[in-house]
Amino acid sequence: MKKQKITDILIYIISAELAGALSALLSGGFSDFFDKYTKPPLLPPSWLFPVVWAILYAVMGFSAYLVFTSENSEAAKKALTVYWIQLGVNFLWSIVFFRFEALWAAFGVILLLLILIIAMITSFRKASPLAAIINIPYLMWVIFASYLNYQTALIN
């Protein structure tokens, strides 16, 4: 693999990881968040969230790299626009939910994120089918997070 390709891969992965890390930093400590609220059913242990998100951000970054290097430059351009928009909405969700504790507003944000993830996967498929497929766990995790957000808002 050429040095430039490795650099490009790292740029995409690190940019996604940084978006997640900065969002977490601005969100404040989330491990004690549920001490204030009634926990929703099926809430996993708090240590699982940063592990899953670190993996998902790496996959998102790698998939964006796959789209970036796609032969279909017009589809790639559109897909990467959707990618960056969904990453921005992803960045905002945890701040709205954890920092501001605006549970219903956060639910609206996460629903928008779900729509954008579906749009991202659909547009990625046109540029790189593999990039689309590897984002399905991200979609599934955000569906689960939507359930947790909804239940938390509902019971509190």
N, C-alpha and C positions, 0 to 999 in steps of 0.2 A: 504494500500500500504506500502510495506516495506521501511525502511529508505534508503537502497541502491538504490531502484528503483527511489525514489524521487531525490536522488543525481545524478543518471545517467541521468534522464530527464533534470534536471537543467544544468548539464554539457553540454549536447547537445544543449539546447536552448541558454544558455549563450554564448557558443562558436560561434554559428551562429550570435547572436546579436553583439558580440564583433567584429566579422569580418565586419559586416555592419557599426558599430560605428567607427572603426579604419579607414575604407575606407572613410567614410564621413569626418573624421577629416583630413586625408591626402589629401582629394580632395579640401579642402578650402571651403569658403562660396559659396554655389550654389544658394542662394536666389537672388543674384544680377547678376548671370551669364547671364540671358536672357536680362538684361538691355543693355548689349554690343551687343547682337545679335537680329536679327529679330526672333520673336517667331513663332514657327510652329503652324499650325491650330490644334485645340483640346488640346492645352497645358493646363493642369489643374492648379489650384492655387498652389503656391510653398509649402504651409503648408501641402498639401495632401501627398507629397512624403515621408517625414519621418514617417508619420502615417502608410501609406501602407507598407513601407519597414519594420518597426518594427513588424508589424503583420506577414508579409511574412517570415522574419527571424525566428520568433518564430515557425511558422508552419514548416519551413525547419528543424529546430533543433528537433522538436518533431517527425517529420517523420523519421529523421535519427535514433532517439532513437527506434522507432517502428521497423525499419530494424535491428538495433543492437540487439534487443531482439527476433528477428525472430527465428523460429525453423530451418529454412533452412540456416545454417551457411555459406555454400559455396556461395549461392546467396547473402547473406548479406555482406560478405566480398567484393565481386565484386561491389555490389551496393554502399557500403560506400566509396570505392575508387573513383567511379564516383562522388559521393556526394562531397567529399573533393576537387576534381579537379574543379568541377563547382563552388564551393564556392570560390576557389582561383581566378577563372576567373571573377566571380561576383565582388570580391574585387577590381580587377584591372580596371574594366570598368569605374567606376566613377572617378578614378584618371586620366585615359587617357582622358576622356571627359571633366571633370571640371577643374582639375589642369593644365593639359597640353594643353587643348583646341584643341586636335587633333581629330577633329570631324569625319573625315573619318576613321582614325585608330580605334577610339572608335566604329564606326559602324562595323568594322571587328571583334573587340573583342565581341561585343554584338551578332553578328551572331554565333560566336563560342560558346558563352554562351547558345544561343538557342539550338544548337545541343547538348550541354552537358546536358541541362535540359531535353530534350527529352530522351536522353540516361539514365539519372538518373531516370526519371519516369518509363521508360521501365524496368530498372534493379530493381527498388524498387518493381514493380508489382510482380516480381518473389519471393521476400522475404516477402513483406507485401502489399497486394492490397490497404489497407487503406492508407498506406504511399504514394503510387503512386497517388491515387485520390486526397488527400488533397494538392498536389503540382500543380494541374491544375490551380488554380488562379495565382500561381507564374509564370507559363508558359504564361498565358494570359497577365499578367502585363508586362513581358519582351517582349512579342510581341508588346504591345503598346509602351513600351520604345524604342524598335527598330524603330518603325514608327517615334517617336519623334526625335530620333537620326538622322535617315535618312533625315527627313524633315529639321532639323536644319542645317545639313551639306549641303544639296541641296540649300537652300535659302540664305545661308551665304557664 
